[in-house]
Amino acid sequence: MRLKNLEINGFKSFSKKIILEFQNPIISIVGPNGSGKSNVVEALRFVLGEQSMKSMRGTSGSDLIFKGSKNLPKSSRAVVTIYFDNSDKVFKLSNETGENFNLNYDVISISREVFSDGLNKYILNGSEVRLKDINNLLSSVNIGSSGHHIISQGEADRILNASPRDRREMVEDALGLKIYQYKIKEAQRKLERTTNNMKEVSLLRRENAPHLNFLKKQVDKFEKAKEMQVSLLSLYKEYLKKESIYLEKEQSSLLSEKSKIEIELGDINKNISDIEENEKPAYNAMHSDVGGEKELKIFEKKISEIRNVKNEIERKLGRIEGMIEMEERRSEKIPEVSIKNPEEIKAIFDEINSEIEIAIVEDSAAEIKIILLRIQNILKEFSGNIISSGSRFSGSLSQPDHSETIFSENSELKKNQQEILLEMQNITDEEKKIFEKIEILKKEINQENEALHLKEKEKFNFRVKQQELSSSLGLISIKEESLSKESEAFKNEIKEGEILIGSEILTYKNFSTEGGSAFGGEVIINRIEQEELRRKIERIKIKLEDVGLGGGSEIIKEFEEVSERDNFLAKEMEDLVVSIESLRTLMVDLKEKIDVEFKEGIKKINIEFDKFFSLMFDGGTGFLSVTTENKKKRGKEEEGEEGDEDEIVFEQGIEINVSLPHKKVKELNALSGGERSLTSIALLFAMSQVNPPPFLVLDETDAALDESNSRKYGDMLEKLSGASQLIVVTHNRETMSRAGTLYGVTIGNDGSSKLLSVKLDDAVAIAK
Ligand code: ATP
C-alpha cells in the first residue's frame, strides 16, 4: 500500500491537526453534510499540488486557511502533509537532463503550506522544493496533475463533460504518459531556453565580430610586419655590410690618392719655387742684357759719331777736291804734258779696282759714297790728263816755270786730300771694328734671351701640372664630401633600421660577403646592385611604416583573449546546437513513445471499459475513439512567438462512444444523471485498471446510484482496491460496507471539523 497518512492542520474547517491513516485498501469517510468530508478530499488535492483554486472551492490561498469561529481563532497558515510508503524505492525524480534517480527514502513525505498572503511552500522530506519537483516526483508513481484519480463531489461525470482534448489528457495521465508529457514540456522549455541562449550567444558573437575582425586584421598586419622585418633585416645585413666595405675602401683609396697628389704637388711647387729662385740670376743676366743693350746703344752712338766725323771728313775732302779741281782748272791754261804711260794707266785702274773691292764689302752707304767719290776723283784726274795732253800736243808745250808753281799748290792740296783720305780710312776702320763688336754683342743678347725663354717654358709646364694637380685635389675633396654624405646616410640608415627592427640590425657586421663578387680576395661592391638593394629596403620600409609596429604584443594578447572568448562562444554554440538537436530528438522520441503507449493504452482501456460498462449496464458497449483535429498552435501564438502563427498541429482528442442495452441512445448528452455517473465510473475504473494509480479518491461518486447499481459499484470498488487504495466519501451504506476503515467527520459548534474512527453501524448513523 502506497498511501500511509494524511495530516491536515489549519486547512479549511480543520482548525486542529487531524491524521488519517490509510491502512486498508478502502477507506471510507462519512459524516453529515457540511462536516468537512470534501475538505479532506481537497486537502489531498492541495497537498498533491493542485493549482486550481476553483477545484478547491476557493478564490485565493487564504480561503484554504481555517477562518476561525466564535470560539476559535483563525489559523495563520494551512498545512497538509501526505506520507507515502517508499520501501520499494519507486519514487523518482528526474534531473535537468531528463535522467531519473530514485529517492532513497522508505517514507516520502510531501507537505504543502499556504499562508494568508497566498504564499505556498512545498516540502519534500523536510526540504523545501519547487512545485515542479512535486509534480515530477508524483508523476513517477502515476499520480498525474490532471487529477483524474480524485473525483470531487458532483464530478462523477466529469470525464464525460470534459472536452476531447482534456479527456485525452486525463487518459494520458491515467496511462502514466504524463511523465512523458512533462518531459516533453521540460524539453520544450529547455529548447526555448537553449534557443534563447543561442540567440544570446549569436548576438554576443555578432557584437564581438567587428572587434575580433579588427583585432585579426591588426594581428595579420603585425604578423605581416614581422615577416617584413625579417626580410628587411636580411636585406639590411647584406646592404649595410657591403656599404661599410664600400665606404672603407673608398675612404682609403681617396686618402692614398690624395696623399699621392699632395706629394706630387709638393714636388711641382718646389720645382716652381726653384725656378723662381733661379730666375734671380737670370734677372741679373737680363739686367746685363740691359747692360748689353746699353753697350749696344753706346756703340751705335759711336757709329753715329763716327758718321758725323766721316761726314765732316767728306765735307773737308769735298772742299779739298773742289780746291784741287779749281787748281787743275787753273792749270789748264798751262798745258801740262802728262801723258801717262801704260804702267801709270794700269796703276790708276788698279787703284780704282781696289776702291771698288772695298766698296763691295762695305755696308755703309756713306762709306761707299766716299769710295765712289774717290773713284770719281781718280777718273777726273785721269781724264783731265788726257784732255790737257791733247792741247799740249797741239802746240804749247813750253812754259815749264809757271806750271811748276801750280804743281806745288796742287800737291799740297793733294797731300791734304791724302791725309783726309787716311783720316777717313782710319775712322772707317774704327767704324768697322765697332760694327763687329755690335755683331758679337747682339749674338750674346740673343743667346741670353734664348736661355731665359727655355726656363719660362719649363716653369709654365710646371704651372700647368700644378693646376692639374690642384684640380685633382679639388675633385678629391668633392669626392670626400660626397663620401662623407654617403657615410652620414649609412649611419642614418642604421638608426632608421634600428627603429624598425631593433638592435639586431647591428648583426650586419657578421654578414658574410663570401660567395659574392670578389676579386683576388677583395670584395667588389657593385653600386648598381647596392642601389637596387637600397630601393628594395626603401620599399619595405615604406610598407612597414604604413603597417605600423606599435603595440603588437598587446594586440595579439587582446586578440587571443577575444578569440578565445569567441571560440568558447562558438563551442557553446555548437553545444547548444547539439543540445537543441538532442532535445528535438528527445521530444520526437517522447511523442512517439506517447503515441505508441497511448494507442496501446486506449486499446487496453477499451477492453476494460467495455467490461465495466456492460457490467454496470448489464450489457451494451462502451469504447473510446481517438479523434484528430487540425489546429493552429495556440500556445505559441499566445506566447507571441514569431513565425509559428501558421503552424498547424494535429491535436488528438478522445471521444466516448456508448451503446446502452435496449436503448438506441448513443449521445452522452442524452444519458440520465445515473447513466452518466455509471458511464463515467466505468471509464474511470477501466482507466485505473489498466494503469492503477496508488490511490483513487471518490467523493460521493455513488450519490446518483440506486441500490442495485450501488452494489455493482461496491463490487467494482473491491475489484479496484486490489491495485489502488480507495478513499471513498459517501453517504451510501453499501459503499461504506466495502470499506476496511471508516472515518467519521463531524463539525462542532466551534466550526472545526473533527475526525474519528467509527464502526460501520456508527458510520451509517453518522452519515445520516
Ligand atoms: P456534504 O455532505 O454536504 O457534501 P461535507 O461534509 O462534504 O458536506 P464540506 O463541504 O467538506 O462538507 O465542508 C463544508 C464546511 O466547511 C462548511 O461548513 C464551511 O463553512 C466549512 N469551511 C469551508 N472553508 C472553511 C474555512 N476556510 N474555515 C472554516 N471553515 C470552512
Residues whose N, C-alpha, C, O or C-beta is under 5 A from the ligand:
A	BS01	ATP	K12 S13 G31 P32 N33 G34 S35 G36 K37 S38 N39 D63 L64 I65 F66 K67 G68 G751
